[in-house]
Amino acid sequence: MAGSAIYDGKYITVRWATKGLDLSRVGLRWDPQREQWKGTYTPGLQGKLRQLGVQVHGFPGKDPSVSEIVKKFDQLYIPFNLPGDTYEHQVFSFVVGTQIKRLPMILDMGLGKTYLACCLARYRMEQKQVRKCLILTKARIVHQWVDQWKTWNPDIPVIAPSGSVSSRLHEAANLTYGAVILSYESFVLPKVGPKSKDLIKRVRAERFEGLDKFLWSMPGQMVVLDESTMVKNPTSSRSKEGTRICRVCDYATILTGFPVSNSVEELFGQFLALDGGLTFGKSLPVFRSRFMRDVGGVFPRWIPKDDAPARIKEILKDRGVRFTKDECLDLPDRTFEEVEVEFTEEQEVEYAKIQDDKELTAIAKMGKLSQLSSGFVYEKDRVPRWVSGAKFEMLGDLLESVEWGE
C-alpha cells in the first residue's frame, strides 16, 4: 500500500503516502502547512488513487440485505460465544450484525441494544477488523455505557474522557486499542457572536484541531451512535460531525428504540449519517417527494403519504435489525431495569447541606433526600425551589424510545 486517505463527503485527504509519490497528477494539491495531499472529490478519483496504491476510507459500500443473510443463515460460522443468558432475537441480531457494516439496530427498550453493541465491538476486535470503537451517546448516560462495557468486555480498555472538549478529543485520538465513550456535546461547536468574538474563535479553532486529530485516528474503525434520534436533524452541528465520523469508519451502527417521534422525516438524517444516503438518499427534498406530501398553503407542511409507513417498514425490515417486545416470545412476562440518574452539582451541594444539618432527625433527612432526588428542595419559608430536572429529562428520553400503539 502506497498511502491512506479519508473521504469526508466533500474532500479527500491523504493521511500518509510513500515519499516521492506525486498525487498532483490525479488532481490533489500539496498543503505544505499540514504536509499532506488534499483535494475536492470528483467522480473517478477514488479509482485513480487505488491504482496508485492509496487506500481510501469513507465510501460506504452496499451491505447484504437481511433476506440474503437469512438464506445462508445455517451456513454462517461465527467464531464467537455471546456472554450471559441470551434470547433468540439477540442471537439473530448479533449474527446479522456481523454481516452488515452499516447496521441500523432498532430494538424496543429492554431488548439489549447496549449488550449487542458491546458484543459486536468485541467480535470485530477479536477478528482484527477494528482496534478501536467510538460510542457516542447522551452526556448523562456515559457512565452507564462504561459500566456495561466493563461488564461484557472486562479485558478491553474503555475510556470516557473528561475536561474541555478539545482535551477530550485529543485523549480519544491517542487511544490505540479499546473503546472511547463520548457525549454528542463533544462535537457541538459554539457559534461566533458579537461578544467575546476572538475568544470563541480560538475555542472553535482548538476544537476543530482536536476533531481533525480524532478523525485521523478513526479510519477503518467502528462507531456506534446511541439514541440515533440525536442526529435526526441533518443541518445541526451534532449531525454533521456524526456523519463525518461515520464516513471515515468502516463499521457503523445506530441504536434506537423508535427512530420516529414526530415525523418520518427524522429517518432521513439518521440514515444519512449511517450510510451516506444509500438507504433513503442524500437529498431531503427527494426523500420528501418519495414518502411525503405538502398540505400547506403559503407555508409548507409535510405529512406522510398514505402508503409511506408500509413502504418504510418494508425497507427497514430488509435493511437491518428491528424487533418489538411483542415479537420476542421467549422474554419473561415482565422485566425491571434500574436507570441511574447522577446528581447535578447543585444537588450535590444541597445533599452535603442535608448531611451536615445536625438539627434534622434521620427520618427528616430521608424525606428531604427524597425531595432532592425528585429535583427540588424546600426553603425555610416552605417555598419549593427547583434544583434539577435531570430525572424528568431521563424519563423523557425513555418515553421517546418507546413505540406507542394506536
C-alpha positions in Angstrom: 0.0 0.0 0.0 1.4 3.4 -1.1 -0.8 5.5 1.1 -4.0 6.0 3.1 -6.7 8.6 2.6 -10.2 9.6 4.0 -13.2 10.9 2.2 -15.4 13.2 4.4 -18.3 13.7 2.0 -16.6 16.6 0.1 -12.8 16.3 0.3 -10.3 13.6 0.0 -7.3 14.0 2.3 -4.3 11.7 2.2 -3.2 10.8 5.7 0.2 9.5 4.6 1.9 8.5 1.3 5.2 7.0 0.4 7.9 9.5 -0.2 8.1 10.8 -3.7 4.6 9.9 -4.6 3.2 12.7 -6.8 -0.6 13.0 -6.4 -0.9 16.3 -8.3 -1.5 14.2 -11.5 -4.8 13.0 -10.1 -6.0 16.5 -9.1 -4.8 16.7 -5.5 -2.8 19.7 -4.1 0.0 19.6 -1.6 -0.7 21.5 1.7 2.8 22.5 3.0 1.5 23.7 6.3 -0.1 20.3 7.2 2.2 18.3 5.0 -0.5 16.3 3.3 -2.3 16.0 0.0 -5.9 17.2 -0.3 -8.5 17.9 -3.0 -12.2 18.1 -3.8 -13.8 14.8 -4.6 -14.5 14.2 -8.3 -16.0 11.0 -9.9 -13.3 8.5 -10.6 -10.8 10.0 -8.1 -11.1 7.0 -5.8 -10.3 4.6 -8.6 -7.3 6.7 -9.7 -5.9 6.7 -6.1 -6.4 2.9 -5.8 -4.4 2.4 -9.0 -1.6 4.3 -7.3 -1.9 2.1 -4.2 -3.6 4.6 -2.0 -6.4 3.1 0.1 -9.4 5.4 0.6 -11.7 5.1 3.6 -15.2 6.8 3.8 -17.0 5.3 0.9 -19.8 3.1 2.4 -20.4 0.1 0.2 -23.7 -1.7 -0.3 -24.4 -4.2 2.5 -26.2 -7.5 2.0 -29.9 -7.4 2.8 -31.4 -9.3 5.8 -33.3 -11.6 3.5 -30.0 -12.6 1.8 -28.3 -13.2 5.1 -31.3 -15.4 6.3 -31.0 -17.6 3.2 -27.4 -18.6 4.2 -28.0 -18.3 7.9 -27.3 -22.0 8.6 -24.1 -21.9 6.6 -22.6 -19.0 8.6 -19.8 -19.7 11.0 -19.4 -17.0 13.7 -16.4 -17.8 16.0 -17.9 -16.0 19.0 -19.9 -17.1 22.0 -22.4 -14.5 23.3 -21.8 -14.0 27.1 -24.5 -14.4 29.7 -28.1 -15.6 29.1 -29.3 -14.7 25.6 -32.6 -14.7 23.8 -33.4 -15.7 20.2 -33.7 -12.1 19.0 -30.3 -11.3 20.4 -28.6 -14.2 18.7 -30.3 -13.3 15.4 -29.4 -9.6 15.7 -25.8 -10.4 16.5 -25.4 -12.8 13.5 -27.0 -10.2 11.2 -24.8 -7.5 12.7 -21.6 -9.4 11.9 -22.6 -9.4 8.2 -23.6 -5.7 7.8 -21.1 -3.0 8.1 -23.6 -0.1 8.3 -26.2 -1.6 10.8 -29.4 0.0 12.0 -30.4 -1.7 15.2 -34.0 -0.7 16.1 -35.0 -2.6 19.3 -37.6 -1.8 21.9 -36.3 -0.6 25.2 -35.1 -3.6 27.3 -34.2 -5.9 24.4 -30.5 -5.4 24.8 -29.2 -2.8 22.4 -26.2 -1.9 24.6 -25.4 -5.5 25.2 -25.4 -6.3 21.5 -23.3 -3.3 20.6 -20.7 -4.3 23.1 -20.6 -7.8 21.8 -20.4 -6.7 18.1 -17.5 -4.4 19.0 -15.7 -7.2 20.8 -16.3 -9.6 17.9 -14.8 -7.1 15.4 -11.8 -6.6 17.6 -11.2 -10.3 18.1 -11.4 -10.8 14.3 -8.8 -8.0 13.8 -11.4 -6.0 11.8 -11.0 -2.9 14.1 -8.8 -1.8 17.0 -11.0 1.0 18.2 -14.7 1.6 18.9 -16.2 5.0 19.4 -19.6 5.2 21.2 -21.5 8.5 21.0 -24.3 8.8 23.5 -26.1 11.4 25.7 -24.0 13.0 28.4 -26.0 11.8 31.3 -25.7 8.1 30.3 -22.0 8.0 29.5 -21.3 6.3 32.9 -23.9 3.6 32.2 -22.1 2.7 28.9 -18.8 2.5 30.8 -20.4 0.1 33.3 -22.0 -2.0 30.6 -18.7 -2.2 28.6 -16.8 -3.3 31.7 -19.4 -6.0 32.4 -19.3 -7.6 28.9 -15.8 -6.7 27.8 -13.8 -6.6 31.1 -10.4 -7.2 29.3 -10.8 -4.5 26.7 -9.8 -1.0 27.8 -12.5 1.7 27.9 -12.2 5.4 28.5 -14.7 8.2 28.9 -12.6 11.4 28.6 -13.5 14.4 30.7 -12.3 18.0 30.8 -12.5 20.5 27.9 -13.9 19.3 24.6 -10.5 19.8 23.0 -8.7 17.7 25.6 -11.4 15.0 25.4 -10.9 14.7 21.6 -7.1 14.6 22.0 -7.4 11.9 24.6 -9.8 9.9 22.4 -7.4 10.2 19.5 -4.4 8.9 21.5 -6.2 5.7 22.4 -4.9 3.0 20.1 -6.9 0.0 21.3 -10.3 -0.2 23.1 -13.4 1.8 23.4 -14.0 5.6 23.6 -17.3 6.8 25.0 -18.1 10.4 24.3 -21.2 12.6 24.5 -22.7 14.1 21.4 -22.0 17.5 23.0 -18.3 16.9 22.4 -18.9 17.7 18.7 -21.2 20.7 19.0 -19.2 23.8 18.0 -20.1 27.2 19.6 -21.4 29.9 17.4 -19.4 33.1 17.0 -21.3 36.1 18.3 -20.5 39.7 18.7 -19.4 39.3 22.3 -16.0 37.6 23.0 -15.7 37.0 19.3 -11.9 36.4 19.5 -12.2 34.0 22.5 -15.0 32.0 20.8 -13.0 31.8 17.6 -10.0 30.4 19.5 -12.2 27.8 21.2 -13.6 26.8 17.9 -10.1 26.5 16.4 -8.9 24.4 19.3 -11.9 22.1 18.9 -11.5 21.8 15.2 -7.9 20.9 15.7 -8.9 18.2 18.2 -11.6 16.9 15.9 -9.3 16.7 13.0 -6.8 14.7 15.1 -9.5 12.4 16.3 -10.8 11.8 12.7 -7.3 10.8 11.6 -7.4 8.1 14.3 -10.7 6.6 13.2 -10.4 5.4 9.5 -11.1 1.7 9.3 -12.5 1.6 12.9 -16.1 1.3 14.4 -18.6 3.9 15.6 -21.9 3.4 17.5 -24.5 6.2 17.5 -26.6 5.5 20.6 -30.1 7.2 20.6 -29.6 8.0 17.0 -32.5 10.5 17.1 -29.9 12.9 18.3 -28.7 13.1 14.7 -32.1 13.3 13.1 -31.6 17.0 12.0 -29.1 16.8 9.2 -28.3 20.5 9.4 -27.2 20.5 13.1 -23.6 20.5 14.1 -24.1 17.3 16.0 -25.4 15.5 12.9 -22.8 16.9 10.6 -19.9 15.8 12.8 -21.6 12.4 13.5 -21.9 12.0 9.7 -18.2 12.8 9.2 -17.1 10.3 11.7 -19.4 7.6 10.3 -18.0 8.3 6.8 -14.4 7.6 7.8 -15.2 4.5 9.8 -15.5 1.1 8.1 -18.2 -0.1 10.6 -21.1 2.0 11.9 -24.2 1.1 14.0 -27.1 3.2 15.0 -29.1 2.3 18.1 -32.7 3.4 18.8 -35.9 2.1 20.3 -38.1 4.0 17.8 -36.5 6.2 15.2 -39.5 8.4 14.6 -41.1 10.5 17.3 -42.8 13.3 15.3 -42.3 12.8 11.6 -41.0 10.2 9.2 -38.6 12.9 8.0 -36.5 12.1 11.1 -35.4 8.9 9.4 -33.5 10.8 6.7 -30.9 12.4 9.0 -30.2 9.2 10.9 -29.6 7.1 7.8 -27.7 9.9 6.1 -25.2 9.7 9.0 -25.2 5.9 8.9 -24.7 5.1 5.2 -24.3 8.4 3.4 -27.7 8.2 1.8 -27.6 4.6 0.4 -31.0 3.8 2.1 -33.0 7.0 1.8 -31.0 9.1 -0.5 -28.7 12.2 0.0 -31.3 14.9 -0.5 -34.1 15.8 1.9 -36.4 17.2 -1.0 -36.0 13.8 -2.8 -36.9 12.0 0.4 -40.0 14.2 0.8 -41.1 13.6 -2.7 -40.9 9.8 -2.2 -42.6 9.5 1.2 -44.4 12.8 2.0 -46.8 15.4 0.6 -47.2 19.1 1.2 -50.6 20.0 2.6 -49.7 23.6 3.5 -50.6 26.7 1.7 -48.2 29.6 1.7 -46.1 27.8 4.3 -45.3 24.2 3.5 -46.5 21.5 5.9 -45.3 18.0 5.1 -47.1 14.9 6.2 -46.5 11.2 5.2 -48.2 9.8 2.2 -50.8 7.1 2.9 -48.6 4.2 1.9 -45.4 5.7 3.4 -45.4 3.8 6.7 -45.8 0.4 5.0 -43.1 1.2 2.4 -40.7 2.5 5.1 -41.3 -0.5 7.3 -40.6 -2.9 4.4 -37.3 -1.0 3.7 -36.2 -1.1 7.3 -37.2 -4.8 7.7 -34.6 -5.8 5.0 -32.0 -3.2 5.9 -31.2 -4.0 9.5 -32.4 -5.4 12.8 -35.9 -4.5 14.0 -37.7 -6.2 17.0 -40.5 -5.2 19.3 -41.2 -6.8 22.6 -44.4 -8.5 21.2 -42.2 -10.4 18.7 -39.9 -11.7 21.4 -41.9 -14.6 22.7 -39.1 -16.1 24.9 -38.9 -13.0 27.1 -40.1 -13.2 30.7 -43.6 -11.7 31.3 -42.1 -8.5 32.8 -38.6 -7.2 33.3 -37.4 -4.4 35.6 -34.5 -2.1 34.7 -33.0 0.4 37.1 -31.9 3.6 35.4 -29.3 5.7 37.3 -29.5 9.4 37.2 -26.5 11.2 38.6 -26.9 14.3 40.9 -26.1 17.6 39.3 -23.5 19.9 41.0 -26.3 21.9 42.7 -27.9 18.7 44.0 -24.5 17.6 45.4 -24.3 20.9 47.3 -27.8 20.5 48.8 -27.0 16.9 49.6 -24.0 18.0 51.6 -26.1 20.5 53.5 -28.6 17.8 54.5 -25.8 15.5 55.6 -24.2 18.2 57.8 -27.5 19.5 59.3 -27.4 18.2 62.9 -30.8 19.6 63.8 -32.6 17.1 61.4 -33.6 13.7 62.5 -32.9 10.6 60.4 -36.5 10.5 59.3 -36.5 14.2 58.3 -33.3 13.7 56.3 -34.8 10.8 54.4 -37.8 13.0 53.5 -35.5 15.8 52.3 -33.4 13.4 50.3 -36.5 12.0 48.6 -37.4 15.6 47.7 -33.9 16.3 46.5 -33.8 13.2 44.3 -37.0 14.4 42.7 -35.4 17.7 41.8 -36.5 20.2 44.4 -35.9 21.4 47.9 -38.0 23.5 50.4 -36.7 26.8 51.6 -37.2 27.9 55.2 -40.4 29.7 54.3 -41.7 26.3 52.9 -41.5 27.6 49.3 -40.2 24.8 47.0 -37.1 25.6 44.9 -36.4 23.7 41.7 -32.7 22.5 41.5 -32.6 19.8 38.8 -34.8 18.4 36.0 -32.3 15.5 35.3 -34.8 12.8 36.4 -37.6 14.2 34.2 -35.2 14.6 31.3 -34.2 10.9 31.6 -37.9 10.0 31.8 -38.4 12.0 28.6 -35.6 10.1 26.9 -37.1 6.8 27.9 -40.5 7.8 26.6 -39.1 8.8 23.3 -37.6 5.4 22.8 -40.9 3.7 23.3 -43.1 2.9 20.3 -46.7 3.7 21.3 -49.6 1.8 19.9 -52.7 3.5 18.5 
